[in-house]
């Protein structure tokens, strides 16, 4: 099979075509792997964002519960002091 790259070029040999196809195959695979890795990175970023939001929510809940517990302890202390005083 003889191919011309343009009207002014010399005909390419089978080796030339083979080299072109090999280079093109490498380029396509490289682009594919790059796209796959970019998708993986985006997916991990989504997961990290979701996990960060989940942890922040748990932290807020923990802080609210901690404040409630502190308030209940203060009330218990006041009640205990009043019981001792009476």
C-alpha positions as CSV (number, residue, x, y, z in Angstrom):
1,X,0.0,0.0,0.0
2,X,1.4,3.4,-1.0
3,X,0.1,6.6,0.5
4,X,0.9,10.2,-0.3
5,X,0.8,12.7,2.5
6,X,0.2,15.4,0.0
7,X,0.6,16.0,-3.8
8,X,4.1,17.4,-3.4
9,X,5.4,14.7,-0.9
10,X,7.0,11.5,-1.9
11,X,4.9,8.3,-1.4
12,X,5.1,6.9,2.1
13,X,6.3,3.3,2.5
14,X,4.5,0.7,4.6
15,X,7.0,1.5,7.4
16,X,6.0,5.2,7.3
17,X,2.3,4.2,7.7
18,X,3.1,1.8,10.5
19,X,5.1,4.4,12.4
20,X,2.3,6.9,11.9
21,X,-0.3,4.4,13.2
22,X,1.9,3.5,16.2
23,X,2.5,7.2,17.1
24,X,-1.2,7.9,16.7
25,X,-2.2,4.9,18.8
26,X,0.2,6.1,21.6
27,X,-1.3,9.6,21.4
28,X,-4.9,8.3,21.6
29,X,-4.0,6.0,24.5
30,X,-2.2,8.8,26.3
31,X,-5.2,11.1,25.9
32,X,-7.5,8.4,27.1
33,X,-5.4,7.7,30.2
34,X,-5.2,11.4,30.9
35,X,-8.9,11.7,30.7
36,X,-9.5,8.7,32.9
37,X,-7.1,10.1,35.5
38,X,-8.7,13.5,35.4
39,X,-12.1,11.9,36.0
40,X,-10.7,10.0,38.9
41,X,-9.3,13.2,40.4
42,X,-12.6,14.9,40.0
43,X,-14.4,12.0,41.6
44,X,-11.9,12.0,44.6
45,X,-12.4,15.8,45.0
46,X,-16.2,15.2,45.1
47,X,-15.7,12.5,47.7
48,X,-13.4,14.7,49.8
49,X,-15.9,17.6,49.6
50,X,-18.7,15.4,50.7
51,X,-16.7,14.0,53.5
52,X,-15.5,17.4,54.6
53,X,-19.1,18.6,54.7
54,X,-20.2,15.6,56.7
55,X,-17.4,16.1,59.2
56,X,-18.2,19.8,59.6
57,X,-21.9,18.9,60.2
58,X,-20.9,16.4,62.8
59,X,-18.5,18.9,64.4
60,X,-21.3,21.5,64.6
61,X,-23.6,18.9,66.2
62,X,-20.9,17.9,68.7
63,X,-20.4,21.6,69.7
64,X,-24.1,22.0,70.2
65,X,-24.4,18.8,72.2
66,X,-21.3,19.9,74.2
67,X,-22.9,23.3,75.0
68,X,-26.1,21.5,76.1
69,X,-24.2,19.2,78.3
70,X,-22.3,22.1,79.9
71,X,-25.6,23.9,80.6
72,X,-27.1,20.8,82.2
73,X,-24.0,20.3,84.4
74,X,-24.3,23.9,85.5
75,X,-28.0,23.4,86.3
76,X,-27.2,20.2,88.2
77,X,-24.4,22.1,90.2
78,X,-26.9,24.9,91.1
79,X,-29.5,22.3,92.1
80,X,-26.9,20.4,94.2
81,X,-25.8,23.6,95.9
82,X,-29.4,24.7,96.6
83,X,-30.1,21.2,98.1
84,X,-27.0,21.5,100.4
85,X,-27.9,25.0,101.5
86,X,-31.5,24.1,102.4
